[in-house]
């Protein structure tokens, strides 16, 4: 494989810090890829290996909506058939780092049909396992690895599960680790949702119907709310600025990557000399910073 094998122990700085709080954390943890270690929003998505079309659509929609609303997002799952691989594929499609937690040595990918997704994950995320090279897939190992999926996440979502589905062990681990647990409800007579409905009925999982439900429950700041907060703080700061400075700063507020001084002149209708003078004052006061090539960026 392209990425070399790394071995992390709980004493290593790169060891996932969420796992550190788990009493049965893997030691060591074998890793390939570019695992993000300081992500703010880590969501594990799990479910049945025999999903309905509705389950696959829910998975795709959940990942897409999380991507639209959150920065610094990572999707974790188990690389298996069904909901797992649907979650990984959606993450890869939207450029979200994704982590596959596998139940065998990292010298192979099982199932082999998911090698393209595993290789894509290694480019932006990674594959991890507690099993050394050469260890073959074995049924009890899949149950054992589910604790790692739960332990690496802030929130665990069960999309679809049969009454005794393996993803329910991930859900139980999530509760044991004090992770937030969510489940999509299904029709009462739908076997694919029997496990989810049970989790909700017993008060173990919180019912969600969209990413928005999860985000609100987690009290995560979205791109929109962060922008609103910034605009509110900007209004207060503008009270001390001249009218021209306020106009310029408002334009820079809209340009996340900055604006060239000539474009600021065009957008504001102010004279070039006036814009240059006001930018200098704004830079001195710490409101903006000058970048190479005559580009200016807000400092708020």
C-alpha positions in Angstrom: 0.0 0.0 0.0 1.1 3.6 -0.7 0.9 4.7 2.9 3.3 3.2 5.4 2.1 1.5 8.5 2.3 3.5 11.7 1.9 2.2 15.2 0.3 4.5 17.8 0.2 3.9 21.5 -1.8 6.0 24.1 1.5 7.6 25.0 1.9 9.1 21.5 0.9 12.6 20.7 -1.0 11.5 17.6 -3.1 8.9 19.4 -6.8 10.0 18.9 -7.6 11.9 22.0 -11.2 10.8 22.1 -10.0 7.2 22.5 -7.9 8.2 25.5 -10.9 8.4 27.8 -12.0 4.8 26.9 -10.9 2.3 29.6 -10.5 -0.5 26.9 -8.8 1.7 24.3 -6.7 -0.2 21.7 -3.0 -0.4 22.5 -1.5 -0.3 20.0 -3.5 1.2 17.2 -2.3 0.5 13.7 -2.8 3.3 11.2 -2.4 4.1 7.5 -3.2 7.4 5.9 -3.6 11.0 7.0 -5.7 10.8 10.1 -6.9 14.2 11.3 -6.2 14.2 15.1 -7.7 17.6 16.2 -11.1 17.7 14.3 -13.9 19.5 16.1 -16.8 17.4 14.7 -16.4 13.6 14.5 -19.5 11.7 13.5 -19.7 7.9 13.4 -22.4 6.5 11.0 -23.3 2.9 11.3 -26.1 0.5 10.3 -27.1 -2.7 8.8 -25.2 -4.5 6.0 -28.5 -5.0 4.2 -29.9 -1.5 4.0 -33.1 -0.4 2.2 -32.9 2.3 -0.5 -34.3 4.6 2.1 -31.4 3.8 4.4 -28.8 4.6 1.8 -30.6 7.8 0.9 -30.7 8.9 4.5 -27.0 8.2 4.8 -26.1 10.3 1.8 -28.4 13.1 2.9 -27.0 13.1 6.4 -23.4 13.4 5.2 -24.2 16.0 2.7 -26.1 18.2 5.1 -23.4 17.9 7.8 -20.9 18.9 5.1 -23.0 21.9 4.2 -23.3 23.2 7.7 -20.1 22.2 9.5 -16.4 22.9 9.1 -13.7 20.5 10.3 -15.9 17.4 9.9 -14.8 13.8 10.0 -16.9 10.7 9.2 -16.1 7.4 10.9 -17.4 4.0 10.1 -16.5 0.3 9.8 -15.9 -0.1 6.0 -18.5 -2.9 5.8 -21.2 -3.5 3.3 -24.4 -1.5 3.6 -24.6 1.7 5.6 -20.9 1.8 6.5 -19.7 1.9 2.9 -22.5 4.3 2.0 -21.2 6.7 4.7 -17.6 6.4 3.5 -18.6 6.9 -0.2 -20.7 10.0 0.7 -17.8 11.5 2.7 -15.3 10.8 -0.2 -17.8 12.4 -2.7 -18.0 15.6 -0.7 -14.3 15.7 0.2 -14.8 15.0 3.9 -12.0 13.1 5.7 -13.2 9.6 6.5 -11.8 6.9 8.8 -12.4 3.2 8.3 -12.0 1.1 11.4 -11.2 -2.4 10.2 -11.4 -5.8 12.0 -8.2 -7.3 10.6 -4.5 -6.5 9.8 -3.9 -3.5 7.6 -2.0 -5.5 5.0 -5.4 -6.2 3.4 -8.8 -4.7 2.9 -11.9 -6.7 3.6 -14.2 -6.8 1.8 -11.8 -6.4 -1.2 -14.5 -4.6 -3.2 -14.0 -1.7 -0.9 -10.3 -1.2 -1.6 -10.9 1.9 -3.8 -12.8 3.6 -0.9 -10.0 2.5 1.5 -7.4 4.0 -0.7 -9.4 7.2 -1.1 -9.8 7.3 2.7 -6.0 7.1 3.1 -5.7 10.2 1.0 -8.1 12.1 3.2 -8.5 10.3 6.5 -7.3 6.8 6.9 -7.8 3.2 7.9 -7.1 2.0 11.4 -7.1 -1.3 13.3 -6.1 -2.8 16.6 -4.9 -6.0 14.8 -1.4 -6.5 13.6 -0.4 -7.4 10.0 -1.4 -10.9 9.0 -4.5 -11.1 11.2 -7.4 -12.4 9.1 -11.1 -11.2 9.5 -12.8 -13.2 12.2 -16.5 -12.7 13.3 -15.8 -11.7 16.9 -13.2 -9.1 15.7 -16.0 -7.1 14.0 -17.9 -6.8 17.3 -14.7 -5.9 19.1 -13.7 -3.1 16.6 -17.1 -1.5 17.1 -15.9 0.1 20.4 -13.2 1.9 18.4 -15.8 3.4 16.1 -17.8 4.7 19.0 -14.7 5.8 21.0 -13.3 7.9 18.1 -16.6 9.9 17.7 -18.4 12.8 19.3 -21.7 11.5 18.1 -22.8 8.1 16.8 -25.7 7.8 14.4 -27.5 4.5 13.7 -29.3 4.8 10.3 -30.9 1.4 10.0 -30.5 -1.7 12.1 -32.3 -5.0 12.5 -33.4 -6.1 15.9 -30.1 -7.8 16.7 -27.8 -6.0 14.2 -24.1 -5.6 14.9 -24.4 -1.8 14.8 -26.3 -2.0 18.1 -23.1 -3.0 19.8 -21.6 0.2 18.5 -24.6 2.0 20.0 -24.2 0.4 23.4 -20.5 1.3 23.4 -21.4 4.9 22.6 -23.6 5.0 25.6 -20.9 3.4 27.8 -18.4 6.0 26.6 -20.9 8.8 27.2 -21.0 9.6 23.5 -24.1 11.2 22.0 -26.3 8.5 20.3 -28.8 9.2 17.6 -31.0 7.0 15.5 -33.3 7.5 12.5 -36.8 6.2 13.1 -38.5 3.7 10.8 -41.9 2.2 10.2 -43.0 -0.1 13.0 -43.3 -3.0 10.6 -39.9 -2.5 8.9 -37.4 -5.1 10.0 -34.5 -2.8 8.8 -35.5 -0.2 11.4 -36.4 -2.5 14.3 -33.1 -1.9 16.1 -33.3 1.9 15.6 -36.9 2.0 16.8 -35.9 0.0 19.9 -33.0 2.4 20.7 -35.4 5.4 20.5 -38.2 3.6 22.4 -35.9 2.6 25.3 -34.5 6.2 25.6 -31.0 5.2 24.6 -30.9 7.1 21.3 -32.3 10.5 20.4 -34.6 10.5 17.4 -33.3 12.6 14.4 -34.7 13.1 11.0 -31.9 15.3 9.6 -28.4 16.7 10.2 -30.0 19.8 11.6 -31.5 17.7 14.5 -28.0 16.3 15.3 -26.3 19.7 15.1 -28.8 21.3 17.4 -28.6 18.5 19.9 -24.8 18.7 19.9 -24.9 22.5 20.1 -22.4 22.8 17.4 -21.8 26.1 15.7 -22.5 26.0 12.0 -21.0 28.1 9.2 -24.1 30.3 9.3 -24.1 30.8 13.0 -20.4 31.6 13.1 -20.9 34.1 10.3 -23.8 35.7 12.2 -21.7 36.0 15.3 -18.9 37.6 13.4 -21.2 40.1 11.8 -22.6 41.0 15.2 -19.2 41.7 16.6 -18.3 43.6 13.5 -21.3 46.0 14.0 -20.0 46.9 17.4 -16.5 47.6 16.2 -17.7 49.7 13.3 -19.1 52.3 15.7 -15.6 53.6 16.2 -14.7 53.8 12.4 -15.2 56.5 9.8 -17.9 56.1 7.2 -15.3 55.2 4.6 -13.6 52.7 6.8 -17.0 51.0 7.6 -17.7 50.7 3.8 -14.3 49.2 3.1 -14.5 46.8 6.0 -18.0 45.7 5.1 -16.6 44.8 1.6 -13.7 42.9 3.1 -16.1 41.1 5.4 -17.8 39.5 2.3 -14.5 38.3 0.8 -13.1 35.4 2.8 -9.9 35.3 0.8 -9.4 39.0 0.7 -9.7 41.7 -2.0 -7.3 43.5 -4.2 -7.2 47.2 -3.6 -8.3 47.9 -7.2 -11.4 45.8 -6.6 -12.1 47.6 -3.4 -12.0 50.9 -5.3 -14.4 49.5 -7.9 -16.8 48.0 -5.3 -16.9 51.0 -3.0 -16.8 53.8 -5.5 -14.2 55.6 -3.4 -11.1 57.3 -4.8 -8.0 55.1 -5.0 -6.0 57.5 -2.7 -8.8 57.5 -0.2 -9.0 53.7 -0.1 -5.3 53.4 0.2 -5.2 55.9 3.1 -8.1 54.2 4.9 -6.6 50.7 4.4 -3.4 52.0 6.0 -5.3 53.2 9.0 -7.3 50.0 9.3 -4.1 48.0 9.2 -2.5 50.1 11.9 -5.6 49.6 14.1 -5.4 45.9 13.5 -8.7 45.6 11.5 -7.1 44.4 8.3 -3.8 42.9 7.2 -2.0 43.4 3.9 -1.1 40.4 1.8 1.4 40.2 -1.1 0.2 41.7 -4.4 -2.0 44.5 -3.1 -4.5 42.2 -1.5 -6.2 43.0 1.9 -8.0 40.7 4.3 -10.1 41.4 7.3 -8.5 40.6 10.6 -11.7 39.9 12.5 
